[in-house]
Amino acid sequence: MSLSDIVSFERELLFDGAVQLGWIEGNPELAEKAATHFVFHGPEYHGVARAAVQADGHQLVDTASFTLDILERVSGRRPDRPFALAIAGYGTGKSHLAVTLASLLRNPDSPLARKVLKNLRTADKPIGDRIRRILDELRQPFLVVAINGMRNFDLTAEVVRQVMLALNEKGLDT
């Protein structure tokens, strides 16, 4: 028996090696495909020990807990710490997670968001349920400005461009 007898890959889900944050704007269908296939990890599901700290002092966090933390910050439930930073090596899924979070928050009542929440609940049901409750309480989408730091641009102009794009997409007059 060989590994190929047990494991197979869906080639269309390999995304040519890396998910791109720019897909949100430039290829929404591919962004949706990536978001619906993101595999979250919870503290108990292939997660990271809560006490795990890297040599540089940063605490390791699983993706389900990180998602809850982000939602608590952007919803004002953690006003003391409005910013979060994700640091990880190349190919670890940062952009894939960013596309998934942007997809969830841009339209939290969509079928896409329901699929993302289902994936979250698969990784950790209590965290997924808490995230759903927060989204249900807020009853609104978030204005997501997805900036790809690998591109060369004027930051102010890019933020304004993305905000205008999001407002126009929703049919809102500036």
C-alpha positions as protocol buffer text, in pm:
chain_id: "A"
residue {
  index: 1
  type: MET
  ca { x: 0 y: 0 z: 0 }
}
residue {
  index: 2
  type: SER
  ca { x: 129 y: 345 z: -85 }
}
residue {
  index: 3
  type: LEU
  ca { x: 36 y: 688 z: 46 }
}
residue {
  index: 4
  type: SER
  ca { x: -154 y: 764 z: -277 }
}
residue {
  index: 5
  type: ASP
  ca { x: -388 y: 474 z: -196 }
}
residue {
  index: 6
  type: ILE
  ca { x: -495 y: 653 z: 121 }
}
residue {
  index: 7
  type: VAL
  ca { x: -454 y: 1025 z: 48 }
}
residue {
  index: 8
  type: SER
  ca { x: -558 y: 1226 z: -253 }
}
residue {
  index: 9
  type: PHE
  ca { x: -544 y: 1598 z: -321 }
}
residue {
  index: 10
  type: GLU
  ca { x: -805 y: 1809 z: -489 }
}
residue {
  index: 11
  type: ARG
  ca { x: -571 y: 1991 z: -724 }
}
residue {
  index: 12
  type: GLU
  ca { x: -807 y: 2286 z: -767 }
}
residue {
  index: 13
  type: LEU
  ca { x: -772 y: 2353 z: -393 }
}
residue {
  index: 14
  type: LEU
  ca { x: -394 y: 2385 z: -406 }
}
residue {
  index: 15
  type: PHE
  ca { x: -439 y: 2741 z: -542 }
}
residue {
  index: 16
  type: ASP
  ca { x: -119 y: 2728 z: -745 }
}
residue {
  index: 17
  type: GLY
  ca { x: 86 y: 2724 z: -429 }
}
residue {
  index: 18
  type: ALA
  ca { x: -46 y: 3022 z: -235 }
}
residue {
  index: 19
  type: VAL
  ca { x: -368 y: 3207 z: -164 }
}
residue {
  index: 20
  type: GLN
  ca { x: -348 y: 3577 z: -252 }
}
residue {
  index: 21
  type: LEU
  ca { x: -518 y: 3852 z: -52 }
}
residue {
  index: 22
  type: GLY
  ca { x: -571 y: 4040 z: -379 }
}
residue {
  index: 23
  type: TRP
  ca { x: -823 y: 3776 z: -485 }
}
residue {
  index: 24
  type: ILE
  ca { x: -1085 y: 3948 z: -270 }
}
residue {
  index: 25
  type: GLU
  ca { x: -1091 y: 4230 z: -522 }
}
residue {
  index: 26
  type: GLY
  ca { x: -938 y: 4075 z: -833 }
}
residue {
  index: 27
  type: ASN
  ca { x: -1083 y: 3722 z: -830 }
}
residue {
  index: 28
  type: PRO
  ca { x: -1380 y: 3700 z: -590 }
}
residue {
  index: 29
  type: GLU
  ca { x: -1476 y: 3349 z: -704 }
}
residue {
  index: 30
  type: LEU
  ca { x: -1133 y: 3214 z: -617 }
}
residue {
  index: 31
  type: ALA
  ca { x: -1135 y: 3408 z: -288 }
}
residue {
  index: 32
  type: GLU
  ca { x: -1469 y: 3245 z: -201 }
}
residue {
  index: 33
  type: LYS
  ca { x: -1334 y: 2902 z: -289 }
}
residue {
  index: 34
  type: ALA
  ca { x: -1031 y: 2960 z: -68 }
}
residue {
  index: 35
  type: ALA
  ca { x: -1241 y: 3093 z: 221 }
}
residue {
  index: 36
  type: THR
  ca { x: -1483 y: 2801 z: 218 }
}
residue {
  index: 37
  type: HIS
  ca { x: -1196 y: 2553 z: 226 }
}
residue {
  index: 38
  type: PHE
  ca { x: -987 y: 2708 z: 503 }
}
residue {
  index: 39
  type: VAL
  ca { x: -923 y: 2453 z: 777 }
}
residue {
  index: 40
  type: PHE
  ca { x: -932 y: 2618 z: 1117 }
}
residue {
  index: 41
  type: HIS
  ca { x: -743 y: 2477 z: 1411 }
}
residue {
  index: 42
  type: GLY
  ca { x: -872 y: 2515 z: 1763 }
}
residue {
  index: 43
  type: PRO
  ca { x: -697 y: 2481 z: 2094 }
}
residue {
  index: 44
  type: GLU
  ca { x: -803 y: 2115 z: 2116 }
}
residue {
  index: 45
  type: TYR
  ca { x: -805 y: 2029 z: 1745 }
}
residue {
  index: 46
  type: HIS
  ca { x: -444 y: 2012 z: 1631 }
}
residue {
  index: 47
  type: GLY
  ca { x: -408 y: 2337 z: 1818 }
}
residue {
  index: 48
  type: VAL
  ca { x: -129 y: 2498 z: 2004 }
}
residue {
  index: 49
  type: ALA
  ca { x: -81 y: 2467 z: 2377 }
}
residue {
  index: 50
  type: ARG
  ca { x: -201 y: 2789 z: 2539 }
}
residue {
  index: 51
  type: ALA
  ca { x: 133 y: 2829 z: 2712 }
}
residue {
  index: 52
  type: ALA
  ca { x: 340 y: 2774 z: 2397 }
}
residue {
  index: 53
  type: VAL
  ca { x: 577 y: 3064 z: 2349 }
}
residue {
  index: 54
  type: GLN
  ca { x: 830 y: 3102 z: 2071 }
}
residue {
  index: 55
  type: ALA
  ca { x: 1193 y: 3182 z: 2138 }
}
residue {
  index: 56
  type: ASP
  ca { x: 1127 y: 3549 z: 2053 }
}
residue {
  index: 57
  type: GLY
  ca { x: 857 y: 3573 z: 2321 }
}
residue {
  index: 58
  type: HIS
  ca { x: 549 y: 3569 z: 2097 }
}
residue {
  index: 59
  type: GLN
  ca { x: 271 y: 3339 z: 2210 }
}
residue {
  index: 60
  type: LEU
  ca { x: 149 y: 3083 z: 1957 }
}
residue {
  index: 61
  type: VAL
  ca { x: -226 y: 3096 z: 1891 }
}
residue {
  index: 62
  type: ASP
  ca { x: -452 y: 2861 z: 1697 }
}
residue {
  index: 63
  type: THR
  ca { x: -659 y: 3004 z: 1411 }
}
residue {
  index: 64
  type: ALA
  ca { x: -1000 y: 2964 z: 1580 }
}
residue {
  index: 65
  type: SER
  ca { x: -887 y: 3154 z: 1891 }
}
residue {
  index: 66
  type: PHE
  ca { x: -715 y: 3415 z: 1672 }
}
residue {
  index: 67
  type: THR
  ca { x: -1040 y: 3467 z: 1478 }
}
residue {
  index: 68
  type: LEU
  ca { x: -1237 y: 3513 z: 1800 }
}
residue {
  index: 69
  type: ASP
  ca { x: -974 y: 3758 z: 1925 }
}
residue {
  index: 70
  type: ILE
  ca { x: -993 y: 3962 z: 1603 }
}
residue {
  index: 71
  type: LEU
  ca { x: -1374 y: 3973 z: 1616 }
}
residue {
  index: 72
  type: GLU
  ca { x: -1370 y: 4082 z: 1980 }
}
residue {
  index: 73
  type: ARG
  ca { x: -1128 y: 4361 z: 1891 }
}
residue {
  index: 74
  type: VAL
  ca { x: -1313 y: 4494 z: 1585 }
}
residue {
  index: 75
  type: SER
  ca { x: -1650 y: 4473 z: 1761 }
}
residue {
  index: 76
  type: GLY
  ca { x: -1528 y: 4682 z: 2055 }
}
residue {
  index: 77
  type: ARG
  ca { x: -1546 y: 4398 z: 2307 }
}
residue {
  index: 78
  type: ARG
  ca { x: -1172 y: 4443 z: 2373 }
}
residue {
  index: 79
  type: PRO
  ca { x: -1128 y: 4821 z: 2357 }
}
residue {
  index: 80
  type: ASP
  ca { x: -804 y: 4807 z: 2553 }
}
residue {
  index: 81
  type: ARG
  ca { x: -619 y: 4639 z: 2264 }
}
residue {
  index: 82
  type: PRO
  ca { x: -758 y: 4741 z: 1925 }
}
residue {
  index: 83
  type: PHE
  ca { x: -470 y: 4596 z: 1721 }
}
residue {
  index: 84
  type: ALA
  ca { x: -350 y: 4244 z: 1655 }
}
residue {
  index: 85
  type: LEU
  ca { x: -59 y: 4114 z: 1456 }
}
residue {
  index: 86
  type: ALA
  ca { x: -17 y: 3778 z: 1286 }
}
residue {
  index: 87
  type: ILE
  ca { x: 342 y: 3674 z: 1244 }
}
residue {
  index: 88
  type: ALA
  ca { x: 431 y: 3344 z: 1085 }
}
residue {
  index: 89
  type: GLY
  ca { x: 668 y: 3206 z: 828 }
}
residue {
  index: 90
  type: TYR
  ca { x: 621 y: 3186 z: 453 }
}
residue {
  index: 91
  type: GLY
  ca { x: 356 y: 2936 z: 346 }
}
residue {
  index: 92
  type: THR
  ca { x: 187 y: 2903 z: 685 }
}
residue {
  index: 93
  type: GLY
  ca { x: -153 y: 3031 z: 567 }
}
residue {
  index: 94
  type: LYS
  ca { x: -159 y: 3397 z: 675 }
}
residue {
  index: 95
  type: SER
  ca { x: -308 y: 3515 z: 346 }
}
residue {
  index: 96
  type: HIS
  ca { x: -550 y: 3223 z: 337 }
}
residue {
  index: 97
  type: LEU
  ca { x: -670 y: 3315 z: 687 }
}
residue {
  index: 98
  type: ALA
  ca { x: -693 y: 3685 z: 588 }
}
residue {
  index: 99
  type: VAL
  ca { x: -908 y: 3602 z: 283 }
}
residue {
  index: 100
  type: THR
  ca { x: -1128 y: 3383 z: 503 }
}
residue {
  index: 101
  type: LEU
  ca { x: -1171 y: 3647 z: 775 }
}
residue {
  index: 102
  type: ALA
  ca { x: -1241 y: 3919 z: 519 }
}
residue {
  index: 103
  type: SER
  ca { x: -1502 y: 3697 z: 353 }
}
residue {
  index: 104
  type: LEU
  ca { x: -1668 y: 3623 z: 687 }
}
residue {
  index: 105
  type: LEU
  ca { x: -1678 y: 3983 z: 807 }
}
residue {
  index: 106
  type: ARG
  ca { x: -1777 y: 4154 z: 481 }
}
residue {
  index: 107
  type: ASN
  ca { x: -2108 y: 3970 z: 475 }
}
residue {
  index: 108
  type: PRO
  ca { x: -2167 y: 3774 z: 799 }
}
residue {
  index: 109
  type: ASP
  ca { x: -2516 y: 3657 z: 694 }
}
residue {
  index: 110
  type: SER
  ca { x: -2409 y: 3510 z: 360 }
}
residue {
  index: 111
  type: PRO
  ca { x: -2393 y: 3141 z: 267 }
}
residue {
  index: 112
  type: LEU
  ca { x: -2015 y: 3187 z: 246 }
}
residue {
  index: 113
  type: ALA
  ca { x: -2004 y: 3314 z: 606 }
}
residue {
  index: 114
  type: ARG
  ca { x: -2219 y: 3020 z: 719 }
}
residue {
  index: 115
  type: LYS
  ca { x: -1969 y: 2780 z: 560 }
}
residue {
  index: 116
  type: VAL
  ca { x: -1676 y: 2958 z: 728 }
}
residue {
  index: 117
  type: LEU
  ca { x: -1859 y: 2940 z: 1062 }
}
residue {
  index: 118
  type: LYS
  ca { x: -1927 y: 2570 z: 1007 }
}
residue {
  index: 119
  type: ASN
  ca { x: -1555 y: 2519 z: 952 }
}
residue {
  index: 120
  type: LEU
  ca { x: -1483 y: 2715 z: 1270 }
}
residue {
  index: 121
  type: ARG
  ca { x: -1728 y: 2504 z: 1469 }
}
residue {
  index: 122
  type: THR
  ca { x: -1563 y: 2189 z: 1333 }
}
residue {
  index: 123
  type: ALA
  ca { x: -1233 y: 2305 z: 1480 }
}
residue {
  index: 124
  type: ASP
  ca { x: -1381 y: 2428 z: 1807 }
}
residue {
  index: 125
  type: LYS
  ca { x: -1756 y: 2436 z: 1869 }
}
residue {
  index: 126
  type: PRO
  ca { x: -1755 y: 2676 z: 2169 }
}
residue {
  index: 127
  type: ILE
  ca { x: -1538 y: 2930 z: 1984 }
}
residue {
  index: 128
  type: GLY
  ca { x: -1747 y: 2899 z: 1667 }
}
residue {
  index: 129
  type: ASP
  ca { x: -2065 y: 2948 z: 1870 }
}
residue {
  index: 130
  type: ARG
  ca { x: -1920 y: 3257 z: 2044 }
}
residue {
  index: 131
  type: ILE
  ca { x: -1825 y: 3407 z: 1708 }
}
residue {
  index: 132
  type: ARG
  ca { x: -2175 y: 3339 z: 1570 }
}
residue {
  index: 133
  type: ARG
  ca { x: -2334 y: 3505 z: 1876 }
}
residue {
  index: 134
  type: ILE
  ca { x: -2117 y: 3816 z: 1835 }
}
residue {
  index: 135
  type: LEU
  ca { x: -2204 y: 3841 z: 1465 }
}
residue {
  index: 136
  type: ASP
  ca { x: -2575 y: 3790 z: 1542 }
}
residue {
  index: 137
  type: GLU
  ca { x: -2567 y: 4062 z: 1809 }
}
residue {
  index: 138
  type: LEU
  ca { x: -2395 y: 4310 z: 1577 }
}
residue {
  index: 139
  type: ARG
  ca { x: -2629 y: 4238 z: 1284 }
}
residue {
  index: 140
  type: GLN
  ca { x: -2411 y: 4424 z: 1036 }
}
residue {
  index: 141
  type: PRO
  ca { x: -2124 y: 4372 z: 796 }
}
residue {
  index: 142
  type: PHE
  ca { x: -1781 y: 4516 z: 860 }
}
residue {
  index: 143
  type: LEU
  ca { x: -1597 y: 4753 z: 631 }
}
residue {
  index: 144
  type: VAL
  ca { x: -1298 y: 4538 z: 537 }
}
residue {
  index: 145
  type: VAL
  ca { x: -991 y: 4706 z: 393 }
}
residue {
  index: 146
  type: ALA
  ca { x: -770 y: 4420 z: 273 }
}
residue {
  index: 147
  type: ILE
  ca { x: -426 y: 4563 z: 209 }
}
residue {
  index: 148
  type: ASN
  ca { x: -156 y: 4347 z: 56 }
}
residue {
  index: 149
  type: GLY
  ca { x: 166 y: 4474 z: 212 }
}
residue {
  index: 150
  type: MET
  ca { x: 374 y: 4307 z: -60 }
}
residue {
  index: 151
  type: ARG
  ca { x: 257 y: 4559 z: -318 }
}
residue {
  index: 152
  type: ASN
  ca { x: 420 y: 4896 z: -365 }
}
residue {
  index: 153
  type: PHE
  ca { x: 164 y: 5174 z: -315 }
}
residue {
  index: 154
  type: ASP
  ca { x: 91 y: 5494 z: -129 }
}
residue {
  index: 155
  type: LEU
  ca { x: -84 y: 5373 z: 188 }
}
residue {
  index: 156
  type: THR
  ca { x: -327 y: 5665 z: 214 }
}
residue {
  index: 157
  type: ALA
  ca { x: -431 y: 5634 z: -149 }
}
residue {
  index: 158
  type: GLU
  ca { x: -478 y: 5257 z: -117 }
}
residue {
  index: 159
  type: VAL
  ca { x: -692 y: 5284 z: 197 }
}
residue {
  index: 160
  type: VAL
  ca { x: -909 y: 5552 z: 32 }
}
residue {
  index: 161
  type: ARG
  ca { x: -937 y: 5345 z: -288 }
}
residue {
  index: 162
  type: GLN
  ca { x: -1045 y: 5036 z: -96 }
}
residue {
  index: 163
  type: VAL
  ca { x: -1296 y: 5225 z: 120 }
}
residue {
  index: 164
  type: MET
  ca { x: -1447 y: 5384 z: -190 }
}
residue {
  index: 165
  type: LEU
  ca { x: -1460 y: 5045 z: -361 }
}
residue {
  index: 166
  type: ALA
  ca { x: -1641 y: 4890 z: -62 }
}
residue {
  index: 167
  type: LEU
  ca { x: -1891 y: 5178 z: -38 }
}
residue {
  index: 168
  type: ASN
  ca { x: -1962 y: 5168 z: -412 }
}
residue {
  index: 169
  type: GLU
  ca { x: -2000 y: 4790 z: -398 }
}
residue {
  index: 170
  type: LYS
  ca { x: -2277 y: 4837 z: -137 }
}
residue {
  index: 171
  type: GLY
  ca { x: -2439 y: 5114 z: -341 }
}
residue {
  index: 172
  type: LEU
  ca { x: -2362 y: 5378 z: -81 }
}
residue {
  index: 173
  type: ASP
  ca { x: -2320 y: 5738 z: -188 }
}
residue {
  index: 174
  type: THR
  ca { x: -2013 y: 5914 z: -50 }
}
